[in-house]
Amino acid sequence: MHGNELRKADHTRAAVARLKLATQVSADPEGRGTALALLARAAGELGIADLFDRAIEKYRCLLDSHGERGMLFNPFSFREIHLRGLVNTGRAATAARIINTGHANASAIAPQWQVIERVTAGQVLLAAGEGQAAQEALRTAVLEGESLRLPHQVQRAVRVAHHGGLDTIAADGHAALQRLRDRLEQPEALSPAGS
């Protein structure tokens, strides 16, 4: 987790070194899978395609061969990390093909993960030049993100929309964020139900 904290603090090269070590010393499949997930994420963020490819392939093989699961060691996290890494390493068309083939267990994933997936889909589709599909994915993410009170995911959708020149979606996201803030400021939103 130290490597992941280094990544979050924008010390990505140091994170990669720490995470490489973590993949070598992890004693159990979940720990090794988590380290590989974080290494793939960091390598993708740096745009190091060969390291990303090696880490994501080892992650997939470990995931396929072990029944253990964890927060970052599961099929959903694999798909998210894979898609984002492909985009960050200049392979948006490959990522879009994966998005367009659907998600095998989409109905089985929790609603908040569905929002996360829609934001990532919007990012991938924009990078691949599929603007209309990206708009639909991001519009869904904003609506569902507001409904489920997931401001971080609405913020992600706004950033992706803004970066892609989707001003209407970005404006809708800003309005959704304001409504979420307004709800938090209402006294009844803070009191327990029925009191």
C-alpha positions in Angstrom: 0.0 0.0 0.0 3.0 2.3 0.4 3.6 2.1 -3.3 -0.1 3.1 -3.9 0.3 6.1 -1.6 3.4 7.2 -3.5 1.4 7.0 -6.7 -1.4 9.1 -5.2 1.1 11.7 -4.1 2.4 11.9 -7.7 5.6 10.0 -7.0 4.8 7.5 -9.6 8.3 6.4 -10.5 9.0 5.7 -6.8 5.6 3.9 -6.6 6.6 1.6 -9.5 9.9 0.6 -7.8 8.1 -0.1 -4.5 5.3 -2.0 -6.3 7.7 -4.1 -8.3 9.3 -5.2 -5.0 5.8 -5.9 -3.5 5.0 -8.3 -6.4 8.1 -10.2 -5.7 7.7 -10.5 -1.9 3.9 -11.0 -1.6 3.3 -14.4 0.0 -0.3 -15.1 -1.0 -2.2 -14.8 -4.3 -4.4 -11.9 -3.1 -1.5 -9.9 -1.9 0.5 -10.5 -5.1 -2.6 -9.8 -7.2 -3.2 -6.5 -5.4 0.4 -5.5 -5.9 0.2 -6.4 -9.6 -3.0 -4.4 -9.9 -1.4 -1.3 -8.4 1.8 -1.8 -10.5 -0.3 -2.0 -13.7 -2.2 1.1 -12.6 1.1 3.0 -11.9 2.7 1.8 -15.1 -0.3 2.8 -17.1 -0.4 6.3 -15.6 3.3 6.7 -16.6 2.5 5.4 -20.1 5.1 2.6 -19.8 3.3 0.1 -22.1 5.7 -2.8 -21.7 5.6 -2.8 -17.9 1.9 -2.2 -18.0 1.4 -5.2 -20.3 3.6 -7.5 -18.2 1.9 -6.5 -15.0 -1.7 -6.8 -16.4 -1.0 -10.2 -18.0 0.4 -11.6 -14.7 -2.6 -10.1 -12.9 -5.0 -11.8 -15.3 -3.2 -15.2 -15.1 -3.2 -15.0 -11.3 -6.9 -14.0 -11.2 -7.8 -16.9 -13.6 -5.9 -19.4 -11.5 -6.9 -18.5 -8.0 -10.4 -18.3 -6.3 -9.3 -15.7 -3.8 -10.6 -12.2 -4.3 -10.0 -8.8 -2.7 -10.7 -5.1 -3.2 -8.3 -4.8 -6.1 -8.0 -8.5 -6.9 -11.2 -9.2 -8.7 -12.5 -9.2 -12.3 -14.1 -5.7 -12.1 -10.9 -4.1 -10.9 -8.9 -5.9 -13.5 -11.2 -4.6 -16.3 -11.0 -1.0 -15.0 -7.2 -1.0 -14.6 -6.9 -2.7 -18.0 -9.1 -0.2 -19.8 -7.5 2.9 -18.2 -4.0 1.5 -18.8 -4.7 0.9 -22.5 -5.9 4.4 -22.9 -2.9 5.9 -21.1 -0.5 3.8 -23.2 -2.1 5.0 -26.5 -4.3 2.0 -27.3 -7.8 3.6 -27.0 -9.1 1.6 -30.0 -8.3 -1.7 -28.2 -9.9 -0.4 -25.1 -13.0 0.6 -27.0 -13.3 -2.8 -28.5 -13.3 -4.2 -25.0 -16.0 -1.7 -23.9 -18.1 -2.5 -27.0 -18.0 -6.2 -26.2 -19.8 -5.6 -23.0 -19.2 -6.8 -19.5 -20.0 -10.4 -18.8 -21.4 -9.9 -15.3 -22.6 -6.3 -15.7 -25.9 -7.0 -13.9 -24.0 -8.6 -11.0 -21.8 -5.6 -10.1 -22.9 -3.2 -7.4 -24.6 0.0 -8.5 -21.7 2.3 -7.5 -19.3 0.1 -9.6 -21.6 0.5 -12.5 -21.2 4.3 -12.2 -17.4 3.9 -12.1 -17.6 1.7 -15.2 -19.7 4.3 -17.1 -17.1 7.0 -16.4 -14.3 4.8 -17.6 -16.3 3.9 -20.6 -16.8 7.5 -21.4 -13.1 8.2 -21.1 -12.3 5.2 -23.3 -14.9 6.0 -26.0 -13.8 9.7 -26.1 -10.2 8.7 -26.6 -11.3 6.3 -29.4 -13.2 9.0 -31.1 -16.7 7.6 -30.4 -18.2 10.9 -29.1 -21.9 9.9 -29.2 -21.3 6.7 -27.2 -19.1 8.6 -24.8 -21.8 11.2 -24.2 -24.3 8.6 -23.3 -21.9 6.8 -21.0 -21.0 10.1 -19.2 -24.7 11.2 -19.0 -25.6 7.9 -17.4 -22.7 8.3 -15.0 -23.8 11.8 -13.9 -27.4 10.8 -13.4 -26.6 7.6 -11.5 -23.8 9.2 -9.6 -26.1 11.9 -8.3 -28.8 9.4 -7.6 -26.4 7.2 -5.6 -24.7 10.2 -4.0 -21.3 9.5 -5.5 -19.8 13.0 -5.8 -16.3 11.6 -6.6 -17.6 9.7 -9.6 -19.6 12.7 -10.8 -16.4 14.8 -10.5 -14.6 12.2 -12.6 -17.3 12.4 -15.2 -17.1 16.2 -15.3 -13.3 16.0 -15.7 -13.6 13.5 -18.6 -16.4 15.5 -20.2 -14.5 18.8 -19.9 -11.3 17.3 -21.3 -13.3 15.9 -24.2 -15.1 19.2 -25.0 -18.5 17.9 -23.9 -19.6 21.1 -22.3 -23.3 20.2 -21.8 -22.4 17.0 -19.9 -19.8 18.9 -17.9 -22.4 21.5 -17.0 -24.9 18.8 -16.1 -22.3 17.3 -13.8 -21.6 20.6 -12.1 -25.3 21.1 -11.5 -25.5 17.6 -10.0 -22.6 18.3 -7.7 -24.3 21.5 -6.6 -27.5 19.6 -5.8 -25.5 17.0 -3.8 -23.8 19.8 -1.8 -27.2 21.5 -1.2 -28.5 18.2 0.1 -25.6 17.8 2.5 -26.2 21.3 3.9 -29.9 20.6 4.7 -30.3 19.8 8.4 -32.6 16.9 7.7 -30.0 15.3 5.5 -27.8 15.0 8.5 -30.3 13.7 11.0 -31.1 10.0 11.3 -34.2 8.7 9.5 -37.4 8.9 11.6 -36.1 11.3 14.2 
